Each structure stands twice: as C-alpha cells, then as structure tokens.
Amino acid sequence: MLKALTGARIFDGYQCLDNYAVVLNGECIEHLLPCDQLPDDIDCIELDGGVLAPGFIDLQVNGGGGVLFNNAPDTETIETMLKGHRATGTTSMLPTLISDTPEQLQAGVKAVQQAIAHSMKGILGVHIEGPFFNPDRRGTHKAEYIHAPKARDLNWIIDASKNNPEMTIVLTLAPETTQAGQIAQLNNAGILVCAGHTDADTETIQKALSEGLTGFTHLYNAMRPLTGRDPGVVGAALADRESWCGIIADGHHVHPLSIAVALAAKPAGKLFLVTDAMATVGSEKKSFDIYGETITEQGGRLINAEGRLAGSAIGMIDGVRICVEKVGISLEEALRMASLYPAQMIRHSDTLGRIRSGYRADLVHFTDAFKVTQTWLAGQSQTHI
C-alpha cells in the first residue's frame, strides 16, 4: 500500500524542497512530488517540520549499542550495532574490524557474509582496518597484531571478495608495508583499498594510487602530516583528484578548520563523513574493553590508559551537526557527505544516497536542532523520540 510522508523539508540528495512529499511503496521510493499532486485517497503521514533526508551511510563502524565487533564477530553483534546507530540516522553501514588475529578477522568477514545472505537490510559489506600498518602509526591498534601483508594474508580476503560479489570490502592498510603489485591485485579483485595508519612518503602514496588505491581512512589521523617540504600522506591525499577521503567530524579527531581545508582542496564529492564509532554509541555505557584494555568516554572523547584517542563516541547526525555549526558547511553538503558521497564511494549510488523513484526507502527525519525523530530502513519505520 502506498503511503506519503509530508510536513518536512525534503533533501533529495542534491537540494532541499519545500511542500513536497515522498511516496513509499514497500521497500522502495515510488515518487517524490509536490504535495498538491498527491492523490486524494493516499495515506499521509504528517511529519512535524524538520528535515527528511536519505538515510546516512557509515563506512567505518567499530561498534554500537554497547557491543564491539572485534569482541564478538557474529551476526548478533552486527544487528545490535545497526540498531544502536539507527537513532543517529544511520541506515546502512560497513561493520569494521580493527587489527586482530587472522581467525578473528575471518570470523568477522564470515558474519557479514551471513548477514547479507540472510538479507539483513543496512549491511553493505565489511571494512577491515588493519593489521597491515606502520607500527609507528598504529594508534590504539595492538602492536603484536601489526605486520606487513604476506600472500596468504591477502589470498583469503581476495577469495572472500570473489566468492561474495554482493559484499563490499574496504581494506585499510599502510602502502609502505606492501610489495609492488599487491594493491593492484586487491583492486583487481574488487576490494576498495584505502591508506591509513601510514607513515609513507608522498612518492609511495602516488605509486599506490597508480595501482588503484581508492582512498584514505580518517584523513589527518594516524598518517604522515603535510609540511612545506614534505607533503606526506595528507598532502598526497588532498592533491589527488580521484581518491576519496573519510573524515571524523567529532570535534576531537580533526580541527574544524582542517575539515574546511580538506573540503576546499578535494573535488566536490570526494570528502565524506565516517564516525569510527565504538561500543558506546547508541548505548548508556561509557566504557568498554578491547584487547583486554578498558576504553573510557571522557568529555565526549574515547581514550585508552595512555590518553590516546580510541575511536569516537558520535553518531552520524553528530558529524552532520558539527560540519554545519562548527565548520560552516551548508546543510545540503553535510548531508551529502553523510549519504550520497559514501554511497558513491562504495558504488551503491544507484540505490542509496538519494530520494528518488526506484531507490530503497532508507530515510532519516530530524529536527532543526539535529535530533533524529524517525528512520526508515527499506521502508520499515522506527521512532526514536
């Protein structure tokens, strides 16, 4: 049965529209049309002002709802994470595994395979963040797991990609740890390779880009910075016109002005939001354990015993709000950074990231104060306040 969502300003993925309605037909969007063109007999759901936008897509989610993917890499954890992030506007995600044993990483990838096979809406694939890092840029990743990739390390990831073409795989690694041709091998297998936790020089990054490096994970953080004589990883990332950059806009990982610099440097559409969220998001918990160590939320920051940042404590709506209020980005661009651009990066922009006929009915409604009131995932609604 058709139903129409009215009463909110609608952001369709490119522009905001007043006095428009979104008509849903099951899991999909049937129409986006002016309210005065709605049939008289259609069932209307009146929203109380605010903004109705495409559901957010988070490509770096370590945990949520009180659980962490590494600690229990199974479908139950994935479902809990997805539910925990719905209240922050996220309707699709890549559950993210940080550096761990091969067995734990493989279990996580298998869990995502199972989730997709059982049509768990909102799970688009998996992000494997590590363990092929530069030890000097490992951040909170456990040192004993960090190593350069060997053929057997890449083979199981390549096999997982080839055997599950419907599952997006993002692999974050330090290019300086790879051998010539390895990034190209991964890229040819359909894996989206990103540089992160890296101390590579600019020449190494440029060579990786020539092999098919797709982008950069949490720009500025855990990578060689830009200086006048050494462009580093950050300089190479900002100068490249084709690559994508994820960025954590939580007010702690990156200064607002640095976000503005990245936005000015990258071509339109190449900078997108991620949360790098941990277990506390969507939960009353203020701490969790990883690697046998307790991570605590203090003043909106997640830190370990050494005082290092250990992921973030935000949801996507928080990133959108910070981009608008602190960085000065337009609401439209901030929403594109949270939905359309990540959809484009993982090649799902033909079904997600916009409000238009034929797209999946993944939507978020939030107030002018950036409070999420309701989400729709494949047409199924959930109220949050």
C-alpha positions as CSV (number, residue, x, y, z in Angstrom):
1,M,0.0,0.0,0.0
2,L,1.3,3.4,-0.9
3,K,1.9,6.0,1.8
4,A,3.1,9.5,1.7
5,L,5.5,11.4,4.0
6,T,4.6,15.0,4.3
7,G,5.2,18.0,6.5
8,A,9.0,18.2,6.4
9,R,11.5,20.0,4.2
10,I,12.9,17.3,1.9
11,F,16.5,17.0,1.0
12,D,16.6,14.7,-2.1
13,G,20.4,14.2,-2.2
14,Y,21.1,17.4,-4.1
15,Q,18.7,20.1,-3.0
16,C,16.1,21.0,-0.3
17,L,12.5,21.1,-1.4
18,D,9.5,22.6,0.4
19,N,5.9,21.4,0.1
20,Y,7.0,18.1,-1.4
21,A,6.0,14.5,-0.4
22,V,7.9,11.2,-0.5
23,V,5.6,8.3,-1.6
24,L,6.7,4.9,-0.3
25,N,5.8,1.6,-1.9
26,G,7.0,-1.2,0.4
27,E,10.8,-1.2,0.4
28,C,11.2,1.4,-2.3
29,I,10.5,5.1,-3.0
30,E,7.6,5.3,-5.5
31,H,7.6,9.1,-6.1
32,L,9.0,12.4,-5.0
33,L,6.4,15.0,-5.9
34,P,4.7,18.3,-4.9
35,C,2.1,17.9,-2.2
36,D,-0.6,19.3,-4.4
37,Q,-0.1,16.4,-6.8
38,L,-0.8,13.7,-4.2
39,P,-3.9,11.6,-4.9
40,D,-6.8,12.4,-2.6
41,D,-7.1,8.9,-1.2
42,I,-3.4,8.3,-0.3
43,D,-2.5,7.5,3.3
44,C,-0.4,10.5,4.5
45,I,2.0,10.5,7.5
46,E,2.5,14.1,8.7
47,L,6.0,14.9,10.0
48,D,6.4,17.8,12.4
49,G,8.7,20.1,10.4
50,G,12.4,19.4,10.3
51,V,14.2,17.7,7.5
52,L,13.6,14.4,5.7
53,A,16.8,13.2,4.1
54,P,18.4,10.0,2.7
55,G,19.5,7.6,5.4
56,F,23.1,8.0,6.5
57,I,25.7,5.6,5.3
58,D,28.7,5.0,7.7
59,L,31.7,3.2,6.2
60,Q,33.6,2.9,9.5
61,V,31.7,1.5,12.4
62,N,33.6,-0.5,15.0
63,G,30.7,-0.9,17.4
64,G,27.5,0.4,18.8
65,G,24.6,-0.5,21.0
66,G,27.0,-1.5,23.8
67,V,29.0,-4.0,21.7
68,L,32.2,-4.1,19.7
69,F,32.5,-6.1,16.5
70,N,36.0,-7.4,17.3
71,N,34.9,-8.7,20.7
72,A,32.1,-10.8,19.2
73,P,32.3,-11.0,15.4
74,D,28.9,-12.6,14.7
75,T,25.6,-11.6,13.2
76,E,24.0,-10.8,16.6
77,T,26.7,-8.2,17.2
78,I,26.1,-6.8,13.7
79,E,22.4,-6.5,14.3
80,T,22.9,-4.8,17.7
81,M,25.3,-2.3,16.1
82,L,22.8,-1.5,13.3
83,K,20.0,-0.9,15.9
84,G,22.3,1.2,18.0
85,H,23.1,3.6,15.2
86,R,19.6,3.9,13.8
87,A,18.9,6.6,16.4
88,T,21.7,8.7,15.0
89,G,20.3,8.5,11.5
90,T,22.5,5.7,10.1
91,T,20.5,3.2,8.0
92,S,23.5,1.5,6.2
93,M,27.0,0.6,7.4
94,L,30.1,-1.3,7.0
95,P,30.8,-3.1,10.3
96,T,34.5,-2.5,10.9
97,L,37.2,-4.9,12.2
98,I,40.4,-3.4,13.7
99,S,43.7,-5.3,13.8
100,D,43.4,-8.7,15.3
101,T,44.3,-12.4,14.7
102,P,43.5,-13.9,11.3
103,E,40.9,-16.1,12.9
104,Q,39.1,-13.1,14.4
105,L,39.1,-11.2,11.2
106,Q,37.9,-14.1,9.2
107,A,35.1,-14.7,11.7
108,G,34.0,-11.1,11.2
109,V,34.0,-11.3,7.5
110,K,32.1,-14.6,7.6
111,A,29.5,-12.9,9.9
112,V,29.0,-10.1,7.4
113,Q,28.6,-12.7,4.6
114,Q,25.9,-14.4,6.7
115,A,24.1,-11.1,7.4
116,I,24.0,-10.3,3.7
117,A,22.9,-13.8,2.8
118,H,20.0,-13.5,5.3
119,S,19.0,-10.2,3.8
120,M,19.9,-8.1,6.9
121,K,19.0,-4.7,5.4
122,G,21.5,-2.0,6.1
123,I,24.6,-4.2,6.0
124,L,26.5,-3.4,2.8
125,G,29.8,-5.1,3.5
126,V,32.8,-5.0,5.8
127,H,35.7,-2.7,6.5
128,I,38.9,-4.4,7.5
129,E,41.1,-1.8,9.2
130,G,44.5,-3.4,9.7
131,P,46.6,-5.2,10.6
132,F,48.9,-4.2,7.7
133,F,50.0,-0.9,9.3
134,N,53.2,1.0,10.0
135,P,53.9,0.3,13.7
136,D,54.8,3.9,14.3
137,R,51.3,5.0,13.2
138,R,49.3,2.2,14.8
139,G,47.3,4.4,17.3
140,T,45.4,2.1,19.6
141,H,45.8,-0.9,17.4
142,K,47.6,-3.7,19.4
143,A,51.3,-3.8,18.4
144,E,51.5,-7.6,18.4
145,Y,49.0,-7.9,15.6
146,I,50.7,-5.3,13.3
147,H,52.6,-6.8,10.3
148,A,53.3,-6.5,6.6
149,P,50.9,-8.4,4.4
150,K,52.0,-11.8,3.1
151,A,50.5,-13.6,0.2
152,R,48.4,-15.8,2.4
153,D,47.0,-12.8,4.3
154,L,45.7,-11.3,1.1
155,N,44.5,-14.5,-0.5
156,W,41.7,-15.1,1.9
157,I,40.5,-11.5,1.6
158,I,40.6,-11.8,-2.2
159,D,38.8,-15.1,-2.1
160,A,36.1,-13.6,0.2
161,S,35.6,-10.8,-2.3
162,K,35.4,-13.0,-5.4
163,N,33.1,-15.5,-3.7
164,N,30.7,-12.8,-2.4
165,P,30.5,-10.1,-5.1
166,E,27.5,-8.5,-3.4
167,M,29.6,-7.8,-0.3
168,T,31.6,-4.6,-0.4
169,I,35.1,-5.0,1.2
170,V,37.1,-1.9,2.2
171,L,40.7,-2.7,3.3
172,T,42.7,-0.1,5.1
173,L,46.5,-0.6,5.0
174,A,49.8,1.3,5.1
175,P,51.1,1.3,1.5
176,E,54.7,1.2,2.6
177,T,54.1,-2.2,4.1
178,T,53.0,-3.7,0.7
179,Q,55.1,-5.2,-2.1
180,A,54.8,-3.9,-5.6
181,G,51.6,-5.1,-7.2
182,Q,49.8,-6.1,-4.1
183,I,47.4,-3.1,-4.1
184,A,46.7,-3.7,-7.8
185,Q,46.0,-7.4,-7.0
186,L,43.5,-6.3,-4.3
187,N,42.0,-3.7,-6.5
188,N,41.5,-6.1,-9.4
189,A,39.6,-8.4,-7.0
190,G,37.1,-5.7,-6.4
191,I,38.4,-4.7,-3.0
192,L,38.5,-0.9,-2.2
193,V,41.9,-0.3,-0.7
194,C,42.5,2.7,1.5
195,A,45.6,4.1,3.0
196,G,45.6,4.5,6.8
197,H,47.9,4.2,9.8
198,T,50.7,5.0,7.5
199,D,54.0,7.0,7.5
200,A,54.5,6.7,3.8
201,D,56.2,9.4,1.8
202,T,54.4,11.1,-1.0
203,E,56.1,9.1,-3.7
204,T,54.9,5.8,-2.1
205,I,51.3,7.1,-1.9
206,Q,51.4,8.2,-5.5
207,K,52.7,4.8,-6.5
208,A,49.8,3.2,-4.5
209,L,47.4,5.5,-6.3
210,S,48.7,4.3,-9.6
211,E,48.0,0.7,-8.5
212,G,44.4,1.6,-7.7
213,L,44.4,2.9,-4.2
214,T,40.8,4.1,-3.7
215,G,41.1,6.5,-0.8
216,F,42.3,7.5,2.7
217,T,40.9,6.4,6.0
218,H,40.2,9.0,8.7
219,L,42.1,11.8,7.0
220,Y,44.7,13.5,9.1
221,N,44.6,10.9,11.8
222,A,47.4,8.2,12.1
223,M,49.2,9.4,8.9
224,R,52.2,11.5,8.0
225,P,51.1,15.1,8.0
226,L,51.5,17.8,5.4
227,T,54.5,20.2,5.8
228,G,56.1,22.7,3.5
229,R,59.0,20.4,2.4
230,D,57.2,17.0,2.9
231,P,53.6,16.8,1.5
232,G,53.3,13.4,3.3
233,V,50.2,11.3,3.2
234,V,47.9,14.2,3.9
235,G,49.3,16.3,1.1
236,A,49.2,13.5,-1.4
237,A,45.6,12.8,-0.4
238,L,44.5,16.4,-0.7
239,A,46.2,16.9,-4.0
240,D,44.8,13.8,-5.7
241,R,41.7,14.5,-7.7
242,E,40.2,10.9,-7.9
243,S,40.7,9.4,-4.4
244,W,38.1,9.5,-1.6
245,C,38.8,10.7,2.0
246,G,36.8,9.7,5.0
247,I,36.9,12.2,7.9
248,I,35.8,12.0,11.6
249,A,33.9,15.2,12.5
250,D,33.6,14.7,16.2
251,G,35.3,17.8,17.4
252,H,38.2,15.9,18.7
253,H,39.9,14.0,15.9
254,V,40.2,16.9,13.5
255,H,40.0,20.7,14.0
256,P,37.1,22.3,12.2
257,L,39.4,24.5,10.1
258,S,41.3,21.4,9.0
259,I,38.0,19.9,7.8
260,A,37.4,23.2,5.9
261,V,40.8,22.9,4.3
262,A,40.2,19.4,3.1
263,L,36.8,20.4,1.7
264,A,38.4,23.2,-0.2
265,A,41.2,21.0,-1.5
266,K,39.3,17.9,-2.6
267,P,37.0,18.0,-5.6
268,A,33.3,18.1,-4.7
269,G,32.0,14.8,-3.6
270,K,35.4,13.3,-2.6
271,L,35.2,14.0,1.2
272,F,32.7,12.0,3.2
273,L,31.9,11.5,6.9
274,V,32.6,8.5,9.0
275,T,32.1,8.0,12.7
276,D,34.8,5.5,13.6
277,A,32.3,4.8,16.4
278,M,32.8,2.4,19.2
279,A,30.5,0.4,21.5
280,T,29.2,3.4,23.5
281,V,27.2,4.9,20.6
282,G,23.5,4.0,21.0
283,S,24.1,2.8,24.5
284,E,24.1,4.0,28.1
285,K,27.6,2.5,28.5
286,K,30.5,4.9,29.0
287,S,33.3,2.3,28.7
288,F,34.2,-0.9,27.0
289,D,37.1,-3.3,26.7
290,I,39.2,-4.0,23.7
291,Y,42.5,-6.1,23.7
292,G,41.9,-6.6,27.4
293,E,42.2,-2.8,28.0
294,T,39.4,-0.5,29.1
295,I,38.4,2.4,26.9
296,T,36.5,5.2,28.6
297,E,34.5,8.1,27.4
298,Q,35.6,11.4,28.9
299,G,34.2,14.7,27.8
300,G,32.9,13.2,24.5
301,R,36.3,11.6,23.8
302,L,37.1,7.9,23.9
303,I,40.6,7.4,25.3
304,N,42.8,4.5,26.5
305,A,45.0,4.3,29.5
306,E,47.7,6.2,27.7
307,G,45.3,9.1,26.9
308,R,45.2,8.2,23.1
309,L,42.0,8.6,21.1
310,A,40.4,5.2,20.6
311,G,37.7,5.7,18.1
312,S,34.8,8.1,18.5
313,A,31.7,8.4,20.6
314,I,29.5,10.1,17.9
315,G,26.8,9.0,15.5
316,M,26.4,10.4,12.0
317,I,23.9,13.1,12.9
318,D,26.5,14.5,15.3
319,G,29.0,14.7,12.4
320,V,26.5,16.4,10.2
321,R,25.7,18.9,13.0
322,I,29.4,19.7,13.7
323,C,30.0,20.2,10.0
324,V,27.2,22.8,9.8
325,E,27.7,24.5,13.2
326,K,31.4,24.4,13.6
327,V,32.9,24.1,10.1
328,G,30.4,26.3,8.3
329,I,29.4,23.7,5.7
330,S,26.0,24.1,4.2
331,L,23.4,21.6,5.4
332,E,23.0,20.2,1.9
333,E,26.7,19.5,1.6
334,A,26.9,18.0,5.1
335,L,24.0,15.7,4.3
336,R,25.7,14.6,1.0
337,M,28.9,13.9,3.0
338,A,26.8,11.6,5.2
339,S,24.8,9.7,2.5
340,L,25.4,10.4,-1.2
341,Y,29.2,10.5,-1.2
342,P,29.7,7.3,0.8
343,A,27.2,5.6,-1.5
344,Q,29.2,6.7,-4.5
345,M,32.5,5.6,-2.9
346,I,31.3,2.0,-2.4
347,R,29.3,2.0,-5.7
348,H,25.8,1.9,-4.3
349,S,24.6,5.3,-5.5
350,D,22.2,3.7,-7.9
351,T,20.0,2.6,-5.0
352,L,21.1,4.6,-1.9
353,G,22.0,8.2,-1.0
354,R,19.1,9.9,-2.8
355,I,15.4,10.3,-2.5
356,R,14.1,9.4,-6.0
357,S,11.9,6.9,-7.7
358,G,13.2,3.3,-7.5
359,Y,15.7,4.0,-4.7
360,R,15.5,2.0,-1.5
361,A,13.3,3.7,1.1
362,D,16.2,4.5,3.6
363,L,15.4,7.8,5.2
364,V,16.1,9.9,8.3
365,H,13.9,12.6,9.7
366,F,15.5,15.1,12.2
367,T,14.6,18.3,13.8
368,D,16.2,21.7,13.1
369,A,18.2,21.1,16.3
370,F,19.6,17.9,14.7
371,K,17.7,15.4,16.8
372,V,16.7,12.3,14.9
373,T,13.0,11.5,15.4
374,Q,12.4,8.7,12.9
375,T,14.2,6.5,10.4
376,W,13.1,4.2,7.7
377,L,15.2,1.2,6.6
378,A,13.9,-0.4,3.4
379,G,10.5,1.2,4.1
380,Q,10.3,0.0,7.7
381,S,10.0,2.9,10.1
382,Q,11.3,3.3,13.6
383,T,10.6,6.1,16.0
384,H,13.5,7.4,18.2
385,I,12.0,10.2,20.3
